[in-house]
């Protein structure tokens, strides 16, 4: 069907070796098709183009369901074309229908490991081992190979931030496109940098606690205490301080309690159970 070394027509005899065993080396995209299926013929050249473009980063295995009815039945194929992506012997994703090229790219992209991804993995290992200079050198190598990769820029920005280079970290975040600036990891890092800046201008915790003994409704002290608690990882206690500010004085420092909560939500991420809990509290309080 194709002279490409990355495209294989498979049957029941070689499915195990080509698809299952092969998926432990690189992802295998299995395309279930039939000669009578017009949408299949639309997808075929798109898949052939992509597999050659990726040059071995994934393998395309084509199953003619008319000839290989046993395989089609085994995988429960109900409509054509159907694509199943197999990694390490497991189906990790599947789609049906004549998808446009853009959707197919997005379908396979999360499972493709690029050269820059491999370098980035080595960089993160170096970072975890406190070899910061090596980590940054490797990250810059990865970025040179894939300069449009926003995830690389965000990871580099995070490493720079851990080395107290907030200016450099923010510069990288500012270089992202508007869409990439809204990626959860970018939003979270920007919030962490902002929290760090706030802590630098915050009095000692002992002084803050004494002010709260004298006046439990001291909004400024509550705000400063939330900064310390957040920095120490006591996020729910920090959010309790911010909730109290809203209760005591909604107008304090231009609604600092509300804005502080939103910043913490960004920093912790929407999937955090604490964020979900305090979003509900905030909604009840405001409405």
C-alpha positions in Angstrom: 0.0 0.0 0.0 2.9 2.3 0.6 6.7 2.3 0.3 7.0 4.3 3.5 9.0 2.4 6.2 6.6 3.9 8.7 3.4 2.4 7.2 2.4 -1.2 7.5 -0.6 -3.2 6.3 -1.3 -5.6 9.2 -3.3 -8.8 9.7 -4.0 -11.2 12.5 -0.6 -12.9 12.0 1.6 -9.8 12.4 -0.6 -7.6 14.5 1.1 -8.6 17.7 4.6 -8.0 16.5 3.9 -4.8 14.5 1.3 -3.1 16.7 1.5 -4.4 20.2 5.2 -5.1 20.5 6.0 -2.1 18.3 4.1 0.2 20.5 6.7 -0.2 23.2 9.2 1.5 20.9 7.0 4.3 19.5 3.2 5.0 19.4 1.3 3.0 16.8 -1.7 4.5 15.1 -4.0 1.8 13.9 -6.3 2.8 11.0 -9.3 0.6 10.4 -10.6 1.1 6.9 -12.3 -0.6 3.9 -12.1 -0.2 0.2 -15.7 0.7 -0.1 -15.4 3.5 2.5 -15.1 6.9 0.8 -14.3 8.8 4.1 -11.4 6.3 4.6 -10.0 7.3 1.3 -10.1 11.0 2.4 -8.2 10.2 5.6 -5.5 7.9 4.0 -3.4 10.6 2.3 -3.5 12.8 5.4 -2.2 9.9 7.6 0.5 9.1 5.1 1.6 12.7 5.0 1.7 12.9 8.8 3.6 9.7 9.4 6.3 10.7 6.9 6.5 14.2 8.4 7.0 12.7 11.9 9.6 10.4 10.4 9.3 7.4 12.7 8.0 9.1 15.8 4.9 7.0 15.3 4.0 4.1 13.1 0.9 3.8 11.0 -0.7 0.3 10.9 -3.6 -0.1 8.5 -6.2 -2.8 8.9 -8.5 -3.7 6.0 -11.6 -4.6 7.9 -13.0 -6.6 4.9 -10.1 -8.9 4.9 -9.4 -8.8 8.7 -12.9 -9.2 10.1 -11.6 -11.0 13.1 -9.4 -8.0 14.1 -12.3 -5.6 13.4 -14.6 -7.6 15.7 -12.0 -7.9 18.4 -11.6 -4.1 18.6 -15.4 -3.5 18.3 -15.2 -1.5 15.1 -18.7 0.0 14.5 -17.9 2.7 11.9 -15.2 3.6 9.4 -12.7 5.0 9.5 -11.7 4.4 13.1 -8.3 5.2 14.5 -6.9 3.7 17.7 -3.6 4.9 19.1 -1.6 2.3 21.0 1.2 3.0 23.4 3.0 0.4 25.5 0.5 -2.2 24.5 -2.5 -0.1 25.6 -5.1 1.8 23.6 -4.6 5.4 24.9 -6.9 7.3 22.5 -9.3 6.6 19.6 -11.4 8.6 17.1 -13.8 7.8 14.4 -14.8 9.6 11.2 -13.0 11.6 8.4 -11.2 14.0 10.6 -9.4 17.0 9.1 -5.6 17.2 9.3 -5.6 19.7 12.2 -7.8 17.4 14.4 -5.6 14.4 13.6 -2.5 16.3 14.6 -4.1 17.3 17.9 -5.2 13.6 18.4 -1.6 12.2 18.1 0.4 15.2 19.4 0.2 14.3 23.2 1.8 10.9 22.6 4.6 12.0 20.3 8.0 12.4 21.8 10.2 14.9 20.0 13.9 15.4 20.2 13.3 18.5 22.2 11.1 16.6 24.6 14.0 14.1 25.3 16.4 17.0 25.9 13.8 18.6 28.2 13.4 15.4 30.2 17.2 15.3 30.7 17.1 19.0 31.7 14.4 18.4 34.3 16.4 15.5 35.8 19.4 17.8 36.0 17.2 20.4 37.8 16.0 17.9 40.3 19.6 17.0 41.0 20.4 20.7 41.7 22.6 20.9 38.6 21.0 24.2 37.6 23.6 25.3 35.0 23.3 22.0 33.2 19.5 22.2 33.3 19.4 25.6 31.7 21.9 24.7 29.1 19.9 21.6 28.1 16.6 23.7 28.1 18.1 26.2 25.8 19.2 23.4 23.5 15.7 22.1 23.5 14.3 25.5 22.8 16.8 26.0 19.9 15.4 22.8 18.3 11.8 23.8 18.9 11.6 27.6 19.3 7.8 27.8 19.0 7.2 25.3 21.8 5.5 27.3 24.5 5.7 24.5 27.1 9.5 24.6 26.9 9.4 28.4 27.5 7.1 27.9 30.5 9.4 25.2 32.0 12.5 27.4 31.5 10.7 30.3 33.1 9.9 28.1 36.1 13.6 27.0 36.5 14.7 30.6 36.2 12.2 31.6 38.9 13.6 28.9 41.3 16.9 30.7 40.9 15.3 34.0 42.0 15.5 35.5 38.5 11.9 36.8 38.5 12.7 39.4 35.8 13.9 36.7 33.4 11.1 34.4 34.3 8.5 37.1 33.6 10.2 38.1 30.4 9.8 34.5 29.1 6.1 34.4 30.1 5.5 37.8 28.4 7.0 36.4 25.2 4.2 33.9 24.9 1.3 34.3 22.6 -2.0 35.5 24.1 -3.4 32.0 24.0 -0.3 30.4 25.5 -0.2 33.0 28.3 -3.5 31.5 29.4 -2.2 28.0 29.7 -2.7 26.7 33.3 1.0 26.3 33.9 1.8 29.8 32.7 -1.0 31.3 34.8 0.1 29.4 37.8 3.7 30.5 37.5 2.8 34.1 37.1 0.7 33.9 40.2 3.5 32.3 42.1 5.9 35.2 41.1 3.3 37.7 42.2 2.9 36.0 45.5 6.7 36.0 46.0 6.8 39.7 45.3 4.1 40.4 47.8 6.0 38.4 50.5 9.1 40.5 50.0 7.3 43.6 51.3 5.5 41.8 54.1 6.4 42.3 57.8 7.6 39.5 60.0 4.9 37.0 61.0 5.4 37.7 64.7 4.6 41.4 64.2 1.6 40.5 62.1 0.3 38.1 64.8 0.6 40.8 67.5 -1.4 43.2 65.4 -4.1 40.6 65.1 -4.1 40.1 68.8 -4.7 43.8 69.2 -7.3 43.9 66.4 -8.6 40.6 64.9 -10.2 42.6 62.1 -7.0 44.3 61.0 -7.4 43.8 57.2 -3.8 44.8 56.4 -2.5 42.3 59.0 -4.8 39.6 57.6 -3.6 40.2 54.1 0.1 40.0 55.2 -0.6 36.9 57.2 -2.2 35.3 54.1 1.1 35.9 52.2 3.1 34.1 54.8 0.7 31.2 55.1 0.7 30.8 51.3 4.5 30.8 51.1 4.5 28.1 53.8 2.1 25.9 51.9 -0.8 26.6 54.3 -3.1 27.5 51.4 -6.5 27.0 53.1 -5.5 29.0 56.1 -4.3 31.8 53.8 -7.6 31.7 52.0 -9.4 31.9 55.3 -7.6 35.2 56.0 -8.7 36.5 52.6 -12.3 35.4 53.2 -12.3 37.3 56.5 -11.0 40.5 54.7 -14.0 40.3 52.4 -16.3 39.9 55.4 -14.8 42.8 57.4 -14.2 45.3 54.5 -15.0 44.4 50.9 -13.5 47.8 49.8 -10.1 47.3 51.6 -7.3 48.1 49.2 -9.6 47.9 46.1 -11.1 44.5 47.1 -7.8 43.0 48.0 -9.4 40.0 49.7 -11.3 39.0 46.6 -8.3 39.6 44.3 -6.1 37.7 46.6 -8.4 34.7 46.4 -8.5 34.8 42.6 -4.6 34.9 42.6 -4.5 31.9 44.8 -6.9 30.0 42.6 -4.6 30.7 39.6 -1.6 29.6 41.6 -3.1 26.3 42.8 -5.0 25.5 39.6 -8.6 24.7 39.0 -8.3 21.0 39.7 -7.2 21.6 43.3 -9.8 20.4 45.8 -9.0 23.5 48.0 -9.7 25.8 45.0 -13.1 24.1 44.4 -13.9 24.4 48.1 -13.1 28.1 48.3 -14.7 28.9 45.0 -17.9 27.7 46.6 -17.3 29.7 49.7 -16.6 32.8 47.7 -19.7 32.4 45.5 -21.9 32.0 48.6 -20.2 35.1 50.2 -20.7 37.3 47.1 -24.2 36.2 46.3 
